[in-house]
Amino acid sequence: MTSPERIVYVDGHYCPESQGKVSIFDRGYLFADAIYEVTCVIGGKLVDFRRPYGALSALAEGARHADTDECAGTAGHPSQAGCG
């Protein structure tokens, strides 16, 4: 005797487990384990990098990702640390 198929809740609807589908374009799949921040670059230099760097640091700490210092560079420019 087999067990009845489980019911799952996907994208706002209940359905049999075998019919539950998630789009490959679902933002949860596209960005689930990523953290990112946006900053302005003028004349090849980052503008006010401290604010977005602070946000990235907090997110990385919360997500238990690698320390962001290795990508910040000593002068506050990611490409100087080989990260850009």
C-alpha positions, 0 to 999 in steps of 0.5 A, a space after each residue: 500500500 502506498 501513501 497518498 501524495 502530499 499536498 504542497 503550497 506553491 506560489 499561492 496555491 495548494 497542489 499535489 507534490 508532483 505538480 508543484 513547480 517553481 519557475 527558474 526565474 523565481 527571485 528566491 532561486 536567482 538571489 537566495 544565497 547572494 548579497 549585493 549592494 549598489 554604489 556610485 562610481 565617478 571617475 573610476 572611484 567609488 563614491 561614499 563606499 562606507 554606507 554600502 560597505 556597512 550594509 554588506 558587512 551587516 548582511 554578510 555577518 547575518 548570512 554567515 558569509 565570508 568576511 567582506 574585508 578581503 574584498 574591500 581593499 585597503 583603500 576601499 576599492 574592491 578591484 585593489 583586492 582582486 575582487 573586481 
